[in-house]
Amino acid sequence: MDPKVKVIDEISTEFDNYKVIERLEKNGLPARLLYGSGDLTVHSGIPLYRTDIPLFRYNRRLVEIVKSLRPHQVLVVGGGVYTLPSYLAEKYNNMQIDVIEPDNQLEDIAIKYFNFHKLKNLKIINDFGLHFLKTNKKIYDLIIIDAYYDHQIPKEINSKKFARLTASSLSKSGILAANVISDIKKDSIVNKFHANYKKYFKNYQIYPVDNNRLLLRKDNLIYVASQESIKLYLKYPPLKWNNILT
């Protein structure tokens, strides 16, 4: 292992084998990360040098979406160790945030290693996203999808059934925002994701997480969809989706 990487703990749950590590990021500053099996999948992370911004670029873009929308009811599918939901819950205390996360042991990991504490406006629901949406009666203003297993969106989420249930759980002007790791080739992951979701939403945009407009390799993208026109104010403008999506 890289000598700059320090393993803090190794934890096995019913769902995965995790490592909590500390390392220096590309900017030379320290961060604490939660890895899943294979040392390839980063589930969550926090900067150790500041607490006022999320560690990951894509989370910063999602925060900008929340700032633009100011939703009252938010659903996050994929909790990890709750770094994004807890950041939002602390920043916007009049916002209710429900988080779907099947692994109930991640909450203890979050408390012990990632500065997580329970908040009145943050509700953790230990369930699978598809099962939850099948019985859900609540209407949300924003649904964030940030669920991965080994760099892949779970099949149940990248499906027409999940898209339909997501659309029916949103308000008329509600927004879906999904973190999708992809390049922008015609047969890309984001294109396959769009193929499942385009039937249930009239408008959609793709936002880059930084100023890299070429995306010659896989990177985080924010796929946004809504029944109504999308008016968001993010740091970087949306990509020209007609050159990406089919």
Contacts in CASP RR format, 6 or more apart in sequence:
PFRMAT RR
TARGET T0000
AUTHOR 0000-0000-0000
METHOD contacts of the structure
MODEL  1
MDPKVKVIDEISTEFDNYKVIERLEKNGLPARLLYGSGDLTVHSGIPLYR
TDIPLFRYNRRLVEIVKSLRPHQVLVVGGGVYTLPSYLAEKYNNMQIDVI
EPDNQLEDIAIKYFNFHKLKNLKIINDFGLHFLKTNKKIYDLIIIDAYYD
HQIPKEINSKKFARLTASSLSKSGILAANVISDIKKDSIVNKFHANYKKY
FKNYQIYPVDNNRLLLRKDNLIYVASQESIKLYLKYPPLKWNNILT
1 7 0 8 1.000
2 23 0 8 1.000
4 23 0 8 1.000
4 24 0 8 1.000
5 21 0 8 1.000
5 22 0 8 1.000
5 23 0 8 1.000
6 21 0 8 1.000
6 22 0 8 1.000
6 23 0 8 1.000
7 19 0 8 1.000
7 20 0 8 1.000
7 21 0 8 1.000
8 20 0 8 1.000
8 21 0 8 1.000
8 22 0 8 1.000
8 32 0 8 1.000
8 113 0 8 1.000
9 19 0 8 1.000
9 20 0 8 1.000
9 113 0 8 1.000
10 17 0 8 1.000
10 18 0 8 1.000
10 19 0 8 1.000
10 20 0 8 1.000
11 17 0 8 1.000
11 18 0 8 1.000
11 19 0 8 1.000
11 20 0 8 1.000
11 105 0 8 1.000
11 109 0 8 1.000
12 18 0 8 1.000
13 103 0 8 1.000
13 105 0 8 1.000
13 106 0 8 1.000
14 103 0 8 1.000
14 105 0 8 1.000
15 102 0 8 1.000
15 103 0 8 1.000
16 36 0 8 1.000
16 37 0 8 1.000
16 103 0 8 1.000
17 36 0 8 1.000
17 37 0 8 1.000
18 34 0 8 1.000
18 35 0 8 1.000
18 36 0 8 1.000
18 43 0 8 1.000
18 109 0 8 1.000
19 34 0 8 1.000
19 35 0 8 1.000
19 36 0 8 1.000
19 39 0 8 1.000
20 32 0 8 1.000
20 33 0 8 1.000
20 34 0 8 1.000
20 35 0 8 1.000
20 109 0 8 1.000
20 113 0 8 1.000
21 32 0 8 1.000
21 33 0 8 1.000
21 35 0 8 1.000
22 30 0 8 1.000
22 31 0 8 1.000
22 32 0 8 1.000
22 33 0 8 1.000
22 48 0 8 1.000
23 30 0 8 1.000
23 31 0 8 1.000
23 33 0 8 1.000
24 30 0 8 1.000
24 31 0 8 1.000
25 31 0 8 1.000
25 47 0 8 1.000
25 55 0 8 1.000
29 47 0 8 1.000
29 48 0 8 1.000
29 49 0 8 1.000
30 47 0 8 1.000
30 48 0 8 1.000
30 49 0 8 1.000
31 45 0 8 1.000
31 46 0 8 1.000
31 47 0 8 1.000
31 48 0 8 1.000
31 55 0 8 1.000
32 45 0 8 1.000
32 46 0 8 1.000
32 48 0 8 1.000
32 113 0 8 1.000
32 114 0 8 1.000
33 42 0 8 1.000
33 44 0 8 1.000
33 45 0 8 1.000
34 42 0 8 1.000
34 43 0 8 1.000
34 44 0 8 1.000
34 45 0 8 1.000
34 80 0 8 1.000
34 81 0 8 1.000
34 109 0 8 1.000
34 113 0 8 1.000
34 114 0 8 1.000
35 41 0 8 1.000
35 42 0 8 1.000
35 43 0 8 1.000
36 42 0 8 1.000
36 43 0 8 1.000
37 150 0 8 1.000
38 150 0 8 1.000
40 150 0 8 1.000
40 151 0 8 1.000
41 148 0 8 1.000
41 149 0 8 1.000
41 150 0 8 1.000
41 151 0 8 1.000
43 80 0 8 1.000
43 81 0 8 1.000
43 148 0 8 1.000
44 79 0 8 1.000
44 80 0 8 1.000
44 81 0 8 1.000
44 82 0 8 1.000
44 83 0 8 1.000
44 110 0 8 1.000
44 114 0 8 1.000
45 55 0 8 1.000
45 56 0 8 1.000
45 81 0 8 1.000
45 83 0 8 1.000
45 114 0 8 1.000
46 55 0 8 1.000
46 83 0 8 1.000
46 114 0 8 1.000
46 115 0 8 1.000
47 53 0 8 1.000
47 55 0 8 1.000
51 115 0 8 1.000
53 60 0 8 1.000
54 60 0 8 1.000
54 63 0 8 1.000
54 83 0 8 1.000
54 84 0 8 1.000
54 87 0 8 1.000
55 83 0 8 1.000
56 220 0 8 1.000
57 209 0 8 1.000
57 210 0 8 1.000
57 220 0 8 1.000
58 179 0 8 1.000
58 209 0 8 1.000
58 220 0 8 1.000
58 222 0 8 1.000
59 83 0 8 1.000
59 84 0 8 1.000
59 87 0 8 1.000
60 209 0 8 1.000
60 235 0 8 1.000
61 207 0 8 1.000
61 209 0 8 1.000
61 222 0 8 1.000
61 234 0 8 1.000
61 235 0 8 1.000
61 236 0 8 1.000
62 84 0 8 1.000
62 144 0 8 1.000
62 146 0 8 1.000
62 177 0 8 1.000
62 179 0 8 1.000
62 222 0 8 1.000
63 84 0 8 1.000
63 87 0 8 1.000
63 88 0 8 1.000
63 91 0 8 1.000
64 232 0 8 1.000
64 233 0 8 1.000
64 234 0 8 1.000
64 235 0 8 1.000
65 142 0 8 1.000
65 175 0 8 1.000
65 177 0 8 1.000
65 222 0 8 1.000
65 224 0 8 1.000
65 232 0 8 1.000
65 234 0 8 1.000
66 74 0 8 1.000
66 88 0 8 1.000
66 92 0 8 1.000
66 95 0 8 1.000
66 142 0 8 1.000
67 233 0 8 1.000
68 231 0 8 1.000
68 232 0 8 1.000
68 233 0 8 1.000
68 234 0 8 1.000
69 141 0 8 1.000
69 142 0 8 1.000
69 174 0 8 1.000
69 175 0 8 1.000
69 232 0 8 1.000
70 92 0 8 1.000
70 95 0 8 1.000
71 95 0 8 1.000
71 140 0 8 1.000
71 141 0 8 1.000
71 142 0 8 1.000
71 174 0 8 1.000
71 175 0 8 1.000
72 94 0 8 1.000
72 95 0 8 1.000
72 96 0 8 1.000
72 141 0 8 1.000
73 95 0 8 1.000
73 96 0 8 1.000
73 98 0 8 1.000
73 138 0 8 1.000
73 139 0 8 1.000
73 140 0 8 1.000
73 141 0 8 1.000
73 142 0 8 1.000
74 88 0 8 1.000
74 95 0 8 1.000
74 96 0 8 1.000
74 97 0 8 1.000
74 98 0 8 1.000
74 140 0 8 1.000
74 141 0 8 1.000
74 142 0 8 1.000
74 143 0 8 1.000
74 144 0 8 1.000
75 97 0 8 1.000
75 98 0 8 1.000
75 99 0 8 1.000
75 100 0 8 1.000
75 138 0 8 1.000
75 140 0 8 1.000
75 142 0 8 1.000
75 143 0 8 1.000
75 144 0 8 1.000
75 169 0 8 1.000
76 84 0 8 1.000
76 85 0 8 1.000
76 97 0 8 1.000
76 98 0 8 1.000
76 99 0 8 1.000
76 100 0 8 1.000
76 143 0 8 1.000
76 144 0 8 1.000
76 146 0 8 1.000
77 100 0 8 1.000
77 129 0 8 1.000
77 143 0 8 1.000
77 144 0 8 1.000
77 145 0 8 1.000
77 146 0 8 1.000
77 147 0 8 1.000
77 157 0 8 1.000
78 99 0 8 1.000
78 100 0 8 1.000
78 101 0 8 1.000
78 129 0 8 1.000
78 145 0 8 1.000
78 146 0 8 1.000
78 147 0 8 1.000
79 85 0 8 1.000
79 99 0 8 1.000
79 100 0 8 1.000
79 101 0 8 1.000
79 106 0 8 1.000
79 146 0 8 1.000
79 147 0 8 1.000
80 101 0 8 1.000
80 103 0 8 1.000
80 106 0 8 1.000
80 110 0 8 1.000
81 106 0 8 1.000
81 109 0 8 1.000
81 110 0 8 1.000
81 113 0 8 1.000
81 114 0 8 1.000
81 116 0 8 1.000
82 99 0 8 1.000
82 101 0 8 1.000
82 106 0 8 1.000
82 107 0 8 1.000
82 110 0 8 1.000
82 114 0 8 1.000
82 116 0 8 1.000
82 122 0 8 1.000
82 124 0 8 1.000
83 110 0 8 1.000
83 114 0 8 1.000
83 116 0 8 1.000
84 144 0 8 1.000
84 146 0 8 1.000
85 97 0 8 1.000
85 99 0 8 1.000
85 122 0 8 1.000
86 110 0 8 1.000
86 116 0 8 1.000
86 117 0 8 1.000
86 119 0 8 1.000
86 122 0 8 1.000
88 95 0 8 1.000
88 97 0 8 1.000
89 95 0 8 1.000
89 97 0 8 1.000
89 119 0 8 1.000
89 121 0 8 1.000
89 122 0 8 1.000
90 119 0 8 1.000
92 121 0 8 1.000
93 120 0 8 1.000
93 121 0 8 1.000
94 121 0 8 1.000
95 121 0 8 1.000
96 121 0 8 1.000
96 123 0 8 1.000
97 121 0 8 1.000
97 122 0 8 1.000
97 123 0 8 1.000
98 123 0 8 1.000
98 125 0 8 1.000
98 138 0 8 1.000
98 140 0 8 1.000
99 122 0 8 1.000
99 123 0 8 1.000
99 124 0 8 1.000
99 125 0 8 1.000
100 125 0 8 1.000
100 127 0 8 1.000
100 128 0 8 1.000
100 129 0 8 1.000
100 132 0 8 1.000
101 124 0 8 1.000
101 125 0 8 1.000
101 126 0 8 1.000
102 126 0 8 1.000
102 127 0 8 1.000
102 128 0 8 1.000
102 129 0 8 1.000
103 126 0 8 1.000
104 126 0 8 1.000
107 116 0 8 1.000
107 124 0 8 1.000
110 116 0 8 1.000
111 117 0 8 1.000
125 132 0 8 1.000
128 156 0 8 1.000
129 147 0 8 1.000
129 156 0 8 1.000
129 157 0 8 1.000
129 162 0 8 1.000
130 156 0 8 1.000
130 157 0 8 1.000
130 161 0 8 1.000
130 162 0 8 1.000
130 165 0 8 1.000
133 162 0 8 1.000
133 165 0 8 1.000
133 166 0 8 1.000
133 169 0 8 1.000
134 165 0 8 1.000
136 165 0 8 1.000
136 169 0 8 1.000
138 169 0 8 1.000
139 169 0 8 1.000
139 170 0 8 1.000
139 171 0 8 1.000
140 169 0 8 1.000
140 170 0 8 1.000
140 171 0 8 1.000
140 174 0 8 1.000
141 170 0 8 1.000
141 171 0 8 1.000
141 173 0 8 1.000
141 174 0 8 1.000
141 175 0 8 1.000
142 174 0 8 1.000
142 175 0 8 1.000
142 176 0 8 1.000
142 177 0 8 1.000
143 166 0 8 1.000
143 169 0 8 1.000
143 170 0 8 1.000
143 174 0 8 1.000
143 175 0 8 1.000
143 176 0 8 1.000
143 177 0 8 1.000
144 177 0 8 1.000
144 178 0 8 1.000
144 179 0 8 1.000
145 153 0 8 1.000
145 157 0 8 1.000
145 166 0 8 1.000
145 176 0 8 1.000
145 177 0 8 1.000
145 178 0 8 1.000
145 179 0 8 1.000
146 178 0 8 1.000
146 179 0 8 1.000
147 153 0 8 1.000
147 154 0 8 1.000
147 157 0 8 1.000
148 154 0 8 1.000
148 179 0 8 1.000
148 181 0 8 1.000
151 181 0 8 1.000
153 180 0 8 1.000
153 189 0 8 1.000
153 193 0 8 1.000
156 162 0 8 1.000
158 192 0 8 1.000
158 193 0 8 1.000
158 196 0 8 1.000
159 196 0 8 1.000
160 196 0 8 1.000
160 199 0 8 1.000
160 200 0 8 1.000
162 196 0 8 1.000
163 196 0 8 1.000
163 197 0 8 1.000
163 199 0 8 1.000
163 200 0 8 1.000
163 201 0 8 1.000
164 199 0 8 1.000
164 200 0 8 1.000
166 176 0 8 1.000
166 197 0 8 1.000
166 200 0 8 1.000
167 176 0 8 1.000
167 200 0 8 1.000
167 201 0 8 1.000
167 227 0 8 1.000
170 176 0 8 1.000
170 226 0 8 1.000
170 227 0 8 1.000
172 227 0 8 1.000
172 228 0 8 1.000
173 226 0 8 1.000
173 227 0 8 1.000
173 228 0 8 1.000
174 226 0 8 1.000
174 227 0 8 1.000
174 228 0 8 1.000
175 224 0 8 1.000
175 225 0 8 1.000
175 226 0 8 1.000
175 230 0 8 1.000
175 232 0 8 1.000
176 197 0 8 1.000
176 201 0 8 1.000
176 223 0 8 1.000
176 224 0 8 1.000
176 225 0 8 1.000
176 226 0 8 1.000
177 222 0 8 1.000
177 223 0 8 1.000
177 224 0 8 1.000
178 193 0 8 1.000
178 222 0 8 1.000
178 223 0 8 1.000
178 224 0 8 1.000
179 220 0 8 1.000
179 221 0 8 1.000
179 222 0 8 1.000
180 189 0 8 1.000
180 190 0 8 1.000
180 193 0 8 1.000
180 220 0 8 1.000
180 221 0 8 1.000
180 222 0 8 1.000
180 223 0 8 1.000
181 189 0 8 1.000
181 218 0 8 1.000
181 219 0 8 1.000
181 220 0 8 1.000
181 221 0 8 1.000
182 188 0 8 1.000
182 189 0 8 1.000
182 190 0 8 1.000
182 191 0 8 1.000
182 193 0 8 1.000
182 218 0 8 1.000
182 219 0 8 1.000
182 221 0 8 1.000
183 189 0 8 1.000
183 215 0 8 1.000
183 216 0 8 1.000
183 217 0 8 1.000
183 218 0 8 1.000
183 219 0 8 1.000
184 190 0 8 1.000
184 206 0 8 1.000
184 215 0 8 1.000
184 221 0 8 1.000
184 239 0 8 1.000
184 243 0 8 1.000
184 244 0 8 1.000
185 191 0 8 1.000
186 244 0 8 1.000
186 246 0 8 1.000
188 244 0 8 1.000
189 218 0 8 1.000
190 206 0 8 1.000
190 221 0 8 1.000
190 223 0 8 1.000
190 244 0 8 1.000
190 245 0 8 1.000
191 244 0 8 1.000
191 245 0 8 1.000
191 246 0 8 1.000
193 223 0 8 1.000
194 204 0 8 1.000
194 223 0 8 1.000
194 245 0 8 1.000
194 246 0 8 1.000
195 246 0 8 1.000
197 204 0 8 1.000
197 223 0 8 1.000
197 225 0 8 1.000
198 204 0 8 1.000
198 225 0 8 1.000
198 245 0 8 1.000
200 225 0 8 1.000
201 225 0 8 1.000
201 226 0 8 1.000
201 227 0 8 1.000
202 226 0 8 1.000
202 227 0 8 1.000
202 228 0 8 1.000
203 225 0 8 1.000
203 226 0 8 1.000
203 227 0 8 1.000
203 228 0 8 1.000
203 229 0 8 1.000
203 230 0 8 1.000
204 223 0 8 1.000
204 224 0 8 1.000
204 225 0 8 1.000
204 226 0 8 1.000
204 230 0 8 1.000
204 241 0 8 1.000
204 245 0 8 1.000
205 223 0 8 1.000
205 224 0 8 1.000
205 230 0 8 1.000
205 232 0 8 1.000
205 238 0 8 1.000
205 239 0 8 1.000
205 241 0 8 1.000
206 221 0 8 1.000
206 222 0 8 1.000
206 223 0 8 1.000
206 224 0 8 1.000
206 238 0 8 1.000
206 239 0 8 1.000
206 241 0 8 1.000
206 244 0 8 1.000
206 245 0 8 1.000
207 221 0 8 1.000
207 222 0 8 1.000
207 224 0 8 1.000
207 232 0 8 1.000
207 234 0 8 1.000
207 236 0 8 1.000
207 237 0 8 1.000
207 238 0 8 1.000
207 239 0 8 1.000
208 215 0 8 1.000
208 219 0 8 1.000
208 221 0 8 1.000
208 222 0 8 1.000
208 236 0 8 1.000
208 239 0 8 1.000
209 219 0 8 1.000
209 220 0 8 1.000
209 221 0 8 1.000
209 222 0 8 1.000
209 236 0 8 1.000
210 236 0 8 1.000
211 236 0 8 1.000
212 219 0 8 1.000
213 239 0 8 1.000
215 221 0 8 1.000
221 239 0 8 1.000
222 234 0 8 1.000
224 230 0 8 1.000
224 232 0 8 1.000
224 238 0 8 1.000
END
